[in-house]
Amino acid sequence: MAPHFIRNLVPRRQTHDYPRKPLSQVLGELTLLQWLQFSSGVTALGNQFGKNASSITTAITLTLLVRSIGAVFFGVLSDRFGRKWPLVANLLLCSSVQLGTSFVQTFQQFLAVRSLFGIAMGGVWGLASSTALENLPVEARGLASGVLQQGYACGYLISAVLNLFLVPKVNNNWRVLFWTTSGISAFAALIRTLVPESEVFLRAKALQRSSGANTGKKTQVFIRQVGEMLKQHWALCVYAVLLMAGFNFLAHGSQDLYPTYLKTSKGFSTRHAIIATIIGNCGAITGGAIAGSVSQYIGRRLTIILFVLFSGAFIPLWILPSSFSALSAGAFWVQFGVQGAWGVIPIQLAEMSPPGFRATFPGVAYQLGNMISSASAQIEAVGGSHLKKTVVRQGRVEEVPDYATVQGILLGAIATFVIIITTIGPENHGSNFEQQMPAFEGGAPEVEDVEKRPGSDTRSEYISEKL
């Protein structure tokens, strides 16, 4: 018989008082409002400032470091007061800071504004994922999770296309990217304004009105429940942060320095580097949707492990060839695996979370993981600058940073870590978390239907024993 931790990867079947529907029927029965609520959740600097790749990646590091501040602030607002208006405010703040970025004149100003953007950006993921997933039937959440997470890849893809076709044709160079993204964020805020509040919070407000409870008491209940949640589920919180640290290292390690790697180490033109990035993001979008759907049938953790293994198998194709076609194929399949695994994360964290904190818990865990992994691009940039390789270009011998070796080692190590941390973790596959009361109604700390080792009473106890 296989060891327990292997057998435990296959989720136990959830029991329901109603027959399960096929996914095609579930998608056909979704209302326009459910589609809108889901959609509202998806939504050349070195030359300019005279800085090298290592210095420019400092902006990425700072942005990632401060995201957890925004995740805590906007997540608490969302879990206490509702999904709609905190997300609208969050998106408008993103839009404003993006617009401000386009007007900076010095590298110090750029770093300061990007730090502010990191705070604003930190709140979006938790609010968007909770808005999108809690309003959908259980049977559709795997696919929805995969599609939702690829909003990130879609944004990356749009930026790459703009960089390819628009930026070279305008006088303001890279600044046009920030004007465009500012408009996209503002448009997303407008869409969310037009879409009603989440059904979970509409029900909670109706109960609040019928009970005659005042806002002050509800806020006191919420604060008390935060303390209870942290005391009861501290081990789960630690586990979720470690899981997201691994996932963010995997994503940023395979993406942030990739265009620089192609141009510097492989000698590609800017145009070819951008096209390869676009191909990679097409793989990411495809992998995310497929993995999310697959996770509905074979479980969240097993799907993650299989797709991470898949990405690891293509690391050699991602770094060893010199031709554009081979490296582009490597980019497609590595991102297919990486973002395929990522496509399971929104629903895995939502099902894992204490029910009353579905915006705060996933968002903060995600962004604390981002904070831990914030130096991934700098690690690659500094490592590549110290690890050189000799190449012959146009008849001349040149010494260039060996970003390929550094990225390959980093991704291999992180993929191993992600597989291990996923294997030992919990899974609450198919949870009906939308039926639980919000935290301000006193329903946060309880955790139900958790897959755990026999003899373990709570998921936090299970994680404590595993760690």
TAHU-V810120 format. One record per helix or strand of 2 or more residues. SS is the DSSP state (~ for helix, > for strand). FROM is the first residue (numbers start at 1). LEN is the number of residues. If there is no record, write none. Layout:
# TAHU-V810120
<<SS & FROM & LEN> <SS & FROM & LEN>>
This chain:
# TAHU-V810120
<<~ & 4 & 4> <~ & 23 & 7> <~ & 32 & 8> <~ & 45 & 5> <~ & 53 & 13> <~ & 67 & 15> <~ & 84 & 18> <~ & 107 & 16> <~ & 124 & 10> <~ & 138 & 12> <~ & 151 & 15> <~ & 167 & 3> <~ & 175 & 20> <~ & 199 & 13> <~ & 215 & 18> <~ & 234 & 22> <~ & 258 & 7> <~ & 270 & 29> <~ & 300 & 14> <~ & 315 & 5> <~ & 324 & 29> <~ & 355 & 3> <~ & 360 & 13> <~ & 376 & 11> <> & 388 & 6> <> & 396 & 6> <~ & 403 & 21> <~ & 433 & 3> <~ & 439 & 3> <~ & 459 & 8>>
